[in-house]
Amino acid sequence: MFTGAVLRSRMIFGWASLIPDHPKRLGSAESVEPTQRLVFDGDDLKDVLRDNPDSGFKVMERLCGMIARSFMEQQAK
């Protein structure tokens, strides 16, 4: 049963690991064609972003935008 979304090139998943006090895993993913993944440990990535506030701000800004767009798309349905 498919209940999620189809991600296209350069899209991200697994962002929940960047949210404090949030479950580390909300779902799973399966590739339908050859795929390259870049995998980060959420806690390690948060440490890097904490040590580099400019980059951390940019990542969190984009994350917030992605979450907001997702909510708006759900409301439009």
N, CA, C and O atoms as CSV, one atom per row, in Angstrom:
chain,resi,resn,atom,element,x,y,z
A,1,MET,N,N,0.838,-1.179,0.000
A,1,MET,CA,C,0.000,0.000,0.000
A,1,MET,C,C,0.882,1.241,0.000
A,1,MET,O,O,1.741,1.394,0.868
A,2,PHE,N,N,0.676,2.118,-0.958
A,2,PHE,CA,C,1.440,3.360,-1.080
A,2,PHE,C,C,0.695,4.473,-0.359
A,2,PHE,O,O,-0.464,4.749,-0.665
A,3,THR,N,N,1.362,5.113,0.602
A,3,THR,CA,C,0.702,6.200,1.334
A,3,THR,C,C,1.538,7.472,1.353
A,3,THR,O,O,1.178,8.441,2.022
A,4,GLY,N,N,2.632,7.477,0.636
A,4,GLY,CA,C,3.525,8.621,0.715
A,4,GLY,C,C,3.586,9.410,-0.559
A,4,GLY,O,O,2.575,9.621,-1.229
A,5,ALA,N,N,4.774,9.844,-0.888
A,5,ALA,CA,C,4.992,10.683,-2.058
A,5,ALA,C,C,6.133,10.114,-2.882
A,5,ALA,O,O,6.978,9.379,-2.371
A,6,VAL,N,N,6.148,10.454,-4.135
A,6,VAL,CA,C,7.254,10.086,-5.005
A,6,VAL,C,C,8.239,11.241,-4.983
A,6,VAL,O,O,7.890,12.375,-5.311
A,7,LEU,N,N,9.461,10.948,-4.597
A,7,LEU,CA,C,10.497,11.977,-4.556
A,7,LEU,C,C,11.257,11.983,-5.869
A,7,LEU,O,O,11.528,10.933,-6.452
A,8,ARG,N,N,11.587,13.148,-6.314
A,8,ARG,CA,C,12.337,13.330,-7.560
A,8,ARG,C,C,13.795,13.639,-7.243
A,8,ARG,O,O,14.192,13.718,-6.080
A,9,SER,N,N,14.562,13.808,-8.275
A,9,SER,CA,C,15.984,14.099,-8.146
A,9,SER,C,C,16.238,15.265,-7.194
A,9,SER,O,O,15.564,16.293,-7.260
A,10,ARG,N,N,17.206,15.092,-6.318
A,10,ARG,CA,C,17.680,16.116,-5.374
A,10,ARG,C,C,16.702,16.439,-4.252
A,10,ARG,O,O,16.893,17.420,-3.533
A,11,MET,N,N,15.667,15.635,-4.091
A,11,MET,CA,C,14.747,15.831,-2.967
A,11,MET,C,C,15.296,15.062,-1.765
A,11,MET,O,O,16.109,14.151,-1.924
A,12,ILE,N,N,14.848,15.430,-0.563
A,12,ILE,CA,C,15.383,14.800,0.638
A,12,ILE,C,C,14.281,14.101,1.422
A,12,ILE,O,O,13.105,14.457,1.347
A,13,PHE,N,N,14.705,13.102,2.171
A,13,PHE,CA,C,13.828,12.475,3.140
A,13,PHE,C,C,14.677,12.164,4.359
A,13,PHE,O,O,15.905,12.178,4.289
A,14,GLY,N,N,14.024,11.885,5.470
A,14,GLY,CA,C,14.758,11.623,6.704
A,14,GLY,C,C,14.975,12.868,7.540
A,14,GLY,O,O,15.736,12.843,8.507
A,15,TRP,N,N,14.312,13.964,7.174
A,15,TRP,CA,C,14.521,15.229,7.878
A,15,TRP,C,C,14.061,15.183,9.328
A,15,TRP,O,O,14.472,16.029,10.123
A,16,ALA,N,N,13.223,14.225,9.694
A,16,ALA,CA,C,12.721,14.170,11.078
A,16,ALA,C,C,13.853,14.034,12.085
A,16,ALA,O,O,13.711,14.454,13.233
A,17,SER,N,N,14.974,13.452,11.672
A,17,SER,CA,C,16.095,13.297,12.610
A,17,SER,C,C,16.724,14.628,12.997
A,17,SER,O,O,17.520,14.681,13.935
A,18,LEU,N,N,16.380,15.708,12.290
A,18,LEU,CA,C,16.899,17.032,12.641
A,18,LEU,C,C,15.999,17.778,13.608
A,18,LEU,O,O,16.384,18.826,14.125
A,19,ILE,N,N,14.810,17.259,13.859
A,19,ILE,CA,C,13.849,17.919,14.738
A,19,ILE,C,C,14.059,17.426,16.165
A,19,ILE,O,O,13.978,16.222,16.409
A,20,PRO,N,N,14.327,18.324,17.118
A,20,PRO,CA,C,14.536,17.883,18.504
A,20,PRO,C,C,13.309,17.151,19.052
A,20,PRO,O,O,12.171,17.536,18.781
A,21,ASP,N,N,13.552,16.106,19.816
A,21,ASP,CA,C,12.497,15.334,20.486
A,21,ASP,C,C,11.456,14.782,19.524
A,21,ASP,O,O,10.285,14.659,19.883
A,22,HIS,N,N,11.866,14.453,18.317
A,22,HIS,CA,C,10.961,13.906,17.306
A,22,HIS,C,C,11.412,12.480,16.993
A,22,HIS,O,O,12.604,12.181,17.068
A,23,PRO,N,N,10.487,11.609,16.648
A,23,PRO,CA,C,10.904,10.248,16.300
A,23,PRO,C,C,11.946,10.267,15.190
A,23,PRO,O,O,11.866,11.072,14.262
A,24,LYS,N,N,12.905,9.388,15.294
A,24,LYS,CA,C,13.974,9.332,14.303
A,24,LYS,C,C,13.467,8.811,12.964
A,24,LYS,O,O,14.033,9.141,11.921
A,25,ARG,N,N,12.426,8.015,12.977
A,25,ARG,CA,C,11.972,7.396,11.743
A,25,ARG,C,C,10.463,7.541,11.625
A,25,ARG,O,O,9.717,7.097,12.498
A,26,LEU,N,N,10.022,8.160,10.548
A,26,LEU,CA,C,8.598,8.316,10.302
A,26,LEU,C,C,8.102,7.352,9.234
A,26,LEU,O,O,6.899,7.115,9.125
A,27,GLY,N,N,8.997,6.803,8.459
A,27,GLY,CA,C,8.584,5.924,7.376
A,27,GLY,C,C,9.778,5.229,6.763
A,27,GLY,O,O,10.831,5.107,7.388
A,28,SER,N,N,9.609,4.785,5.560
A,28,SER,CA,C,10.679,4.107,4.847
A,28,SER,C,C,10.667,4.559,3.396
A,28,SER,O,O,9.760,5.268,2.961
A,29,ALA,N,N,11.669,4.146,2.663
A,29,ALA,CA,C,11.769,4.536,1.259
A,29,ALA,C,C,12.252,3.356,0.438
A,29,ALA,O,O,12.959,2.475,0.926
A,30,GLU,N,N,11.854,3.365,-0.807
A,30,GLU,CA,C,12.271,2.333,-1.747
A,30,GLU,C,C,12.565,3.009,-3.076
A,30,GLU,O,O,11.785,3.847,-3.528
A,31,SER,N,N,13.673,2.657,-3.704
A,31,SER,CA,C,14.043,3.232,-4.994
A,31,SER,C,C,13.400,2.419,-6.113
A,31,SER,O,O,13.395,1.188,-6.077
A,32,VAL,N,N,12.867,3.109,-7.089
A,32,VAL,CA,C,12.273,2.423,-8.236
A,32,VAL,C,C,13.199,2.463,-9.447
A,32,VAL,O,O,12.902,1.859,-10.477
A,33,GLU,N,N,14.304,3.164,-9.326
A,33,GLU,CA,C,15.330,3.185,-10.360
A,33,GLU,C,C,16.672,3.398,-9.671
A,33,GLU,O,O,16.705,3.755,-8.493
A,34,PRO,N,N,17.782,3.187,-10.380
A,34,PRO,CA,C,19.098,3.344,-9.744
A,34,PRO,C,C,19.213,4.707,-9.055
A,34,PRO,O,O,18.873,5.741,-9.630
A,35,THR,N,N,19.691,4.682,-7.834
A,35,THR,CA,C,19.698,5.885,-6.998
A,35,THR,C,C,21.005,5.994,-6.229
A,35,THR,O,O,21.531,4.998,-5.734
A,36,GLN,N,N,21.520,7.206,-6.135
A,36,GLN,CA,C,22.645,7.478,-5.250
A,36,GLN,C,C,22.094,8.187,-4.028
A,36,GLN,O,O,21.293,9.115,-4.138
A,37,ARG,N,N,22.536,7.737,-2.859
A,37,ARG,CA,C,22.081,8.366,-1.615
A,37,ARG,C,C,23.280,8.962,-0.892
A,37,ARG,O,O,24.396,8.448,-0.959
A,38,LEU,N,N,23.021,10.029,-0.221
A,38,LEU,CA,C,23.991,10.640,0.679
A,38,LEU,C,C,23.386,10.511,2.063
A,38,LEU,O,O,22.356,11.121,2.348
A,39,VAL,N,N,24.010,9.727,2.923
A,39,VAL,CA,C,23.431,9.387,4.220
A,39,VAL,C,C,24.204,10.088,5.336
A,39,VAL,O,O,25.433,10.039,5.389
A,40,PHE,N,N,23.451,10.745,6.230
A,40,PHE,CA,C,24.029,11.402,7.399
A,40,PHE,C,C,23.364,10.852,8.650
A,40,PHE,O,O,22.166,10.566,8.647
A,41,ASP,N,N,24.126,10.706,9.704
A,41,ASP,CA,C,23.556,10.428,11.010
A,41,ASP,C,C,22.980,11.749,11.523
A,41,ASP,O,O,23.677,12.763,11.545
A,42,GLY,N,N,21.712,11.740,11.934
A,42,GLY,CA,C,21.047,12.973,12.354
A,42,GLY,C,C,21.756,13.690,13.480
A,42,GLY,O,O,21.897,14.912,13.443
A,43,ASP,N,N,22.207,12.946,14.491
A,43,ASP,CA,C,22.891,13.590,15.623
A,43,ASP,C,C,24.223,14.194,15.192
A,43,ASP,O,O,24.578,15.289,15.629
A,44,ASP,N,N,24.965,13.487,14.336
A,44,ASP,CA,C,26.237,14.028,13.840
A,44,ASP,C,C,26.001,15.281,13.001
A,44,ASP,O,O,26.741,16.259,13.109
A,45,LEU,N,N,24.964,15.242,12.164
A,45,LEU,CA,C,24.672,16.410,11.330
A,45,LEU,C,C,24.267,17.608,12.191
A,45,LEU,O,O,24.666,18.737,11.904
A,46,LYS,N,N,23.482,17.372,13.238
A,46,LYS,CA,C,23.112,18.477,14.138
A,46,LYS,C,C,24.348,19.071,14.796
A,46,LYS,O,O,24.425,20.287,14.975
A,47,ASP,N,N,25.322,18.234,15.160
A,47,ASP,CA,C,26.568,18.747,15.738
A,47,ASP,C,C,27.303,19.644,14.741
A,47,ASP,O,O,27.789,20.712,15.111
A,48,VAL,N,N,27.385,19.219,13.485
A,48,VAL,CA,C,28.052,20.018,12.452
A,48,VAL,C,C,27.329,21.343,12.261
A,48,VAL,O,O,27.965,22.393,12.170
A,49,LEU,N,N,26.003,21.296,12.201
A,49,LEU,CA,C,25.233,22.520,12.004
A,49,LEU,C,C,25.326,23.450,13.207
A,49,LEU,O,O,25.320,24.671,13.047
A,50,ARG,N,N,25.410,22.891,14.394
A,50,ARG,CA,C,25.561,23.692,15.620
A,50,ARG,C,C,26.907,24.414,15.614
A,50,ARG,O,O,27.012,25.552,16.070
A,51,ASP,N,N,27.946,23.732,15.087
A,51,ASP,CA,C,29.289,24.317,15.043
A,51,ASP,C,C,29.456,25.306,13.887
A,51,ASP,O,O,30.433,26.054,13.850
A,52,ASN,N,N,28.520,25.314,12.955
A,52,ASN,CA,C,28.559,26.208,11.795
A,52,ASN,C,C,27.207,26.906,11.677
A,52,ASN,O,O,26.393,26.536,10.830
A,53,PRO,N,N,26.959,27.913,12.518
A,53,PRO,CA,C,25.630,28.507,12.603
A,53,PRO,C,C,25.083,29.070,11.292
A,53,PRO,O,O,23.878,28.991,11.053
A,54,ASP,N,N,25.932,29.631,10.444
A,54,ASP,CA,C,25.423,30.151,9.166
A,54,ASP,C,C,24.858,29.025,8.310
A,54,ASP,O,O,23.768,29.146,7.751
A,55,SER,N,N,25.598,27.942,8.213
A,55,SER,CA,C,25.118,26.780,7.453
A,55,SER,C,C,23.912,26.155,8.143
A,55,SER,O,O,22.954,25.752,7.484
A,56,GLY,N,N,23.959,26.074,9.456
A,56,GLY,CA,C,22.849,25.508,10.210
A,56,GLY,C,C,21.571,26.293,9.992
A,56,GLY,O,O,20.498,25.710,9.838
A,57,PHE,N,N,21.679,27.620,9.979
A,57,PHE,CA,C,20.507,28.455,9.748
A,57,PHE,C,C,19.939,28.201,8.362
A,57,PHE,O,O,18.725,28.074,8.205
A,58,LYS,N,N,20.806,28.124,7.351
A,58,LYS,CA,C,20.353,27.906,5.976
A,58,LYS,C,C,19.654,26.552,5.842
A,58,LYS,O,O,18.609,26.457,5.199
A,59,VAL,N,N,20.219,25.515,6.436
A,59,VAL,CA,C,19.605,24.183,6.368
A,59,VAL,C,C,18.248,24.198,7.056
A,59,VAL,O,O,17.275,23.683,6.504
A,60,MET,N,N,18.164,24.776,8.248
A,60,MET,CA,C,16.900,24.785,8.977
A,60,MET,C,C,15.865,25.674,8.273
A,60,MET,O,O,14.672,25.374,8.303
A,61,GLU,N,N,16.308,26.748,7.652
A,61,GLU,CA,C,15.402,27.604,6.885
A,61,GLU,C,C,14.785,26.809,5.726
A,61,GLU,O,O,13.579,26.879,5.493
A,62,ARG,N,N,15.601,26.074,5.023
A,62,ARG,CA,C,15.092,25.257,3.910
A,62,ARG,C,C,14.215,24.127,4.408
A,62,ARG,O,O,13.217,23.788,3.772
A,63,LEU,N,N,14.576,23.540,5.541
A,63,LEU,CA,C,13.759,22.482,6.131
A,63,LEU,C,C,12.372,23.012,6.493
A,63,LEU,O,O,11.362,22.366,6.214
A,64,CYS,N,N,12.332,24.181,7.109
A,64,CYS,CA,C,11.038,24.786,7.460
A,64,CYS,C,C,10.210,25.067,6.212
A,64,CYS,O,O,8.999,24.848,6.210
A,65,GLY,N,N,10.843,25.543,5.165
A,65,GLY,CA,C,10.136,25.796,3.914
A,65,GLY,C,C,9.571,24.519,3.321
A,65,GLY,O,O,8.447,24.502,2.821
A,66,MET,N,N,10.354,23.448,3.376
A,66,MET,CA,C,9.900,22.163,2.848
A,66,MET,C,C,8.697,21.648,3.635
A,66,MET,O,O,7.735,21.156,3.045
A,67,ILE,N,N,8.744,21.758,4.950
A,67,ILE,CA,C,7.636,21.304,5.791
A,67,ILE,C,C,6.397,22.158,5.517
A,67,ILE,O,O,5.293,21.625,5.410
A,68,ALA,N,N,6.568,23.466,5.405
A,68,ALA,CA,C,5.432,24.355,5.132
A,68,ALA,C,C,4.792,24.015,3.793
A,68,ALA,O,O,3.567,23.960,3.695
A,69,ARG,N,N,5.603,23.785,2.754
A,69,ARG,CA,C,5.049,23.416,1.442
A,69,ARG,C,C,4.283,22.105,1.524
A,69,ARG,O,O,3.238,21.951,0.891
A,70,SER,N,N,4.797,21.165,2.296
A,70,SER,CA,C,4.124,19.884,2.453
A,70,SER,C,C,2.748,20.064,3.086
A,70,SER,O,O,1.779,19.452,2.636
A,71,PHE,N,N,2.651,20.889,4.118
A,71,PHE,CA,C,1.360,21.168,4.757
A,71,PHE,C,C,0.408,21.855,3.781
A,71,PHE,O,O,-0.776,21.521,3.731
A,72,MET,N,N,0.919,22.813,3.004
A,72,MET,CA,C,0.060,23.521,2.063
A,72,MET,C,C,-0.458,22.579,0.988
A,72,MET,O,O,-1.617,22.678,0.585
A,73,GLU,N,N,0.386,21.664,0.519
A,73,GLU,CA,C,-0.059,20.683,-0.478
A,73,GLU,C,C,-1.127,19.767,0.079
A,73,GLU,O,O,-2.072,19.414,-0.627
A,74,GLN,N,N,-0.987,19.373,1.352
A,74,GLN,CA,C,-1.992,18.518,1.972
A,74,GLN,C,C,-3.326,19.250,2.122
A,74,GLN,O,O,-4.384,18.647,1.942
A,75,GLN,N,N,-3.285,20.532,2.447
A,75,GLN,CA,C,-4.517,21.313,2.608
A,75,GLN,C,C,-5.206,21.524,1.269
A,75,GLN,O,O,-6.430,21.643,1.215
A,76,ALA,N,N,-4.437,21.572,0.192
A,76,ALA,CA,C,-5.006,21.807,-1.141
A,76,ALA,C,C,-5.753,20.577,-1.663
A,76,ALA,O,O,-6.557,20.690,-2.589
A,77,LYS,N,N,-5.499,19.429,-1.089
A,77,LYS,CA,C,-6.149,18.185,-1.556
A,77,LYS,C,C,-7.559,18.069,-1.079
A,77,LYS,O,O,-8.235,17.086,-1.385
